[in-house]
Structures are given as C-alpha cells and as structure tokens.
Amino acid sequence: MLKRITLALLIIFTCTAVLCAMGDRIDRSKIKNAIAVAGNPAAADKGAMVFNDLDGNPVPVLDIIGQKAVILNFFASWCPPCREEMPSLDKLNQYIIDKDVILLAVNLQESPEHIKSFMEESGYTFRVVFDPQDILTKKFKISGIPTTYLIDKNGKVRKKIVGSIDWMDETMLKLVNEISR
C-alpha cells in the first residue's frame, strides 16, 4: 500500500514537473515570436523589439529609446481626442526635423491599410508604427488614448501626457527642446 502511494505521488510529481516545463517553453516561444514582429529571428535573440511602420519597414522602437530623444504617442484613428491633436502633432514633426528628436506614433489595433489611407487622406507626415500584439501598450501601461511619453536621450521618461494637447503650445515646445539636449 505504501509503495502504491509513493508510486502515485512520484507519477503526479513527474507529470506536474513535465507540464510546468512545457508551459515554460511555450511561454518563452510566444514571447520570442511576439518580439520578432518583423519576422526577424535575430531580433528575438538580441531582445530587441521591432515593429513595422506604414510601409512595412522594421522600426526597433526600444533600441531607438536611449539613443535619441523620443516623443512616443499612442493613438487610434477612431479616437476623437487623438484626431483633435493630430494636426499639431504633424506640425511638431516638422518643428523637430533639425533637432535630435524623433516622433513615433504607435497605432492601437487598426489595420496598416486603414491607417495608411487615413494618414494619406489627412496629409499627416509623422511616422506611425504598429503594435498588433500590444507589447508597447503593455510596457508603457496605456489605459487611455491619446497618451504621449516624452523620453530624453538617456531613455528617461521626462513627461507622460494623457489626453489631447496642442503640441505647438509654448510649454510643450519647451519640453520638447529640453529632451533634445
């Protein structure tokens, strides 16, 4: 009787260990696949997160952060406050051309075709990247849109702004100039 109980416990323990190990492998695989969004397996090995822009070009967003100052804006075309701030975001994009700052607008859950058409029809020129698996959305804990992060050259978040604002406002331009130094 004691042998049967011991054997049963050993089988349960072994099965549990095997299932846990398999689950761990599955999770790592999902993470690697999520990171290699652009179909670049080397990116997963380096730990870089690569996202596609409107033209399908890979953009290593998290590699850019810490090398350049970044204005990271999360938006959707169906969002009225997002649409309200887009004209001033586009003007800001022109304003930062000669500065060491990059504007990246992260689209949430819309098709590249739809956003490309929306951007062309609206005449906006700022760079859009897609986050189809919500990697950036989760990393930056986005709970409402538009949300914008101003990140300095050292990768430090200097300001988080939730809601629509006028990017050409003197206070906002001052913040942009500060992160570009």
WOZI-V537624 format. One record per residue. RES is the residue in three letters. SS is DSSP state (helix for helix, strand for strand, loop for the rest). OMEGA is omega in whole degrees, -180 to 180 (* if undefined). D_CENTER is the distance of its C-alpha to the mean C-alpha in whole Angstrom. Layout:
# WOZI-V537624
RES_SS_OMEGA_D_CENTER / RES_SS_OMEGA_D_CENTER
This chain:
# WOZI-V537624
MET_loop_179_58 / LEU_helix_179_56 / LYS_helix_-180_55 / ARG_helix_179_54 / ILE_helix_178_51 / THR_helix_179_50 / LEU_helix_179_50 / ALA_helix_178_48 / LEU_helix_178_46 / LEU_helix_179_45 / ILE_helix_179_44 / ILE_helix_180_41 / PHE_helix_-179_40 / THR_helix_179_40 / CYS_helix_178_38 / THR_helix_180_36 / ALA_helix_180_35 / VAL_helix_180_34 / LEU_helix_178_32 / CYS_helix_179_30 / ALA_helix_179_29 / MET_helix_179_28 / GLY_helix_179_26 / ASP_helix_179_24 / ARG_helix_179_24 / ILE_helix_-180_23 / ASP_helix_179_20 / ARG_helix_179_19 / SER_helix_180_20 / LYS_helix_180_17 / ILE_helix_179_15 / LYS_helix_180_16 / ASN_helix_180_15 / ALA_helix_-179_12 / ILE_helix_-178_11 / ALA_loop_-176_13 / VAL_loop_-176_11 / ALA_loop_-180_13 / GLY_loop_-179_16 / ASN_loop_-177_17 / PRO_helix_179_18 / ALA_helix_179_19 / ALA_helix_179_15 / ALA_helix_-180_15 / ASP_helix_179_19 / LYS_helix_-178_17 / GLY_loop_179_14 / ALA_loop_177_12 / MET_loop_-176_9 / VAL_loop_-179_9 / PHE_strand_-179_8 / ASN_strand_174_11 / ASP_strand_-177_12 / LEU_loop_-179_14 / ASP_loop_-180_17 / GLY_loop_179_15 / ASN_loop_179_15 / PRO_strand_179_13 / VAL_strand_-180_10 / PRO_loop_-171_10 / VAL_helix_-175_7 / LEU_helix_173_8 / ASP_helix_180_11 / ILE_helix_179_12 / ILE_strand_-178_11 / GLY_loop_175_15 / GLN_loop_179_16 / LYS_strand_170_16 / ALA_strand_-174_15 / VAL_strand_168_12 / ILE_strand_-175_12 / LEU_strand_-175_8 / ASN_strand_177_9 / PHE_strand_-173_8 / PHE_strand_169_11 / ALA_loop_-177_13 / SER_loop_-180_16 / TRP_loop_-175_19 / CYS_loop_-179_18 / PRO_helix_178_21 / PRO_helix_177_20 / CYS_helix_-180_17 / ARG_helix_180_19 / GLU_helix_-177_21 / GLU_helix_-176_19 / MET_helix_178_18 / PRO_helix_180_22 / SER_helix_174_21 / LEU_helix_180_18 / ASP_helix_176_19 / LYS_helix_177_22 / LEU_helix_178_20 / ASN_helix_177_19 / GLN_helix_-179_22 / TYR_helix_-175_23 / ILE_loop_-178_21 / ILE_loop_-177_22 / ASP_loop_178_24 / LYS_loop_-180_22 / ASP_loop_-178_20 / VAL_strand_176_17 / ILE_strand_176_14 / LEU_strand_175_13 / LEU_strand_177_9 / ALA_strand_-178_9 / VAL_strand_-180_6 / ASN_strand_-178_9 / LEU_loop_167_9 / GLN_loop_174_12 / GLU_loop_-177_14 / SER_loop_177_15 / PRO_helix_-180_15 / GLU_helix_-179_19 / HIS_helix_-177_19 / ILE_helix_177_16 / LYS_helix_178_18 / SER_helix_179_21 / PHE_helix_-179_20 / MET_helix_-180_19 / GLU_helix_-180_22 / GLU_helix_-179_24 / SER_helix_-180_23 / GLY_loop_180_23 / TYR_loop_-175_20 / THR_loop_-178_19 / PHE_loop_-174_16 / ARG_strand_179_13 / VAL_strand_173_11 / VAL_strand_-177_8 / PHE_strand_-179_8 / ASP_loop_-172_6 / PRO_loop_-179_9 / GLN_loop_176_9 / ASP_loop_-180_7 / ILE_helix_179_6 / LEU_helix_-180_3 / THR_helix_178_5 / LYS_helix_-178_8 / LYS_helix_-179_7 / PHE_loop_175_7 / LYS_loop_-179_10 / ILE_loop_179_10 / SER_loop_178_13 / GLY_loop_180_14 / ILE_loop_-4_13 / PRO_loop_172_13 / THR_strand_-179_12 / THR_strand_175_11 / TYR_strand_171_11 / LEU_strand_-173_14 / ILE_strand_-177_13 / ASP_loop_-176_16 / LYS_loop_179_17 / ASN_loop_179_18 / GLY_loop_-179_14 / LYS_loop_176_16 / VAL_strand_-179_14 / ARG_strand_-178_17 / LYS_strand_172_17 / LYS_strand_-178_15 / ILE_strand_177_16 / VAL_strand_-180_16 / GLY_loop_-178_18 / SER_loop_176_19 / ILE_loop_175_21 / ASP_loop_-177_22 / TRP_loop_179_21 / MET_loop_175_24 / ASP_loop_-176_26 / GLU_helix_180_27 / THR_helix_180_26 / MET_helix_179_22 / LEU_helix_177_23 / LYS_helix_178_25 / LEU_helix_179_21 / VAL_helix_179_20 / ASN_helix_179_23 / GLU_helix_-178_23 / ILE_helix_-179_19 / SER_loop_-179_21 / ARG_loop_*_24
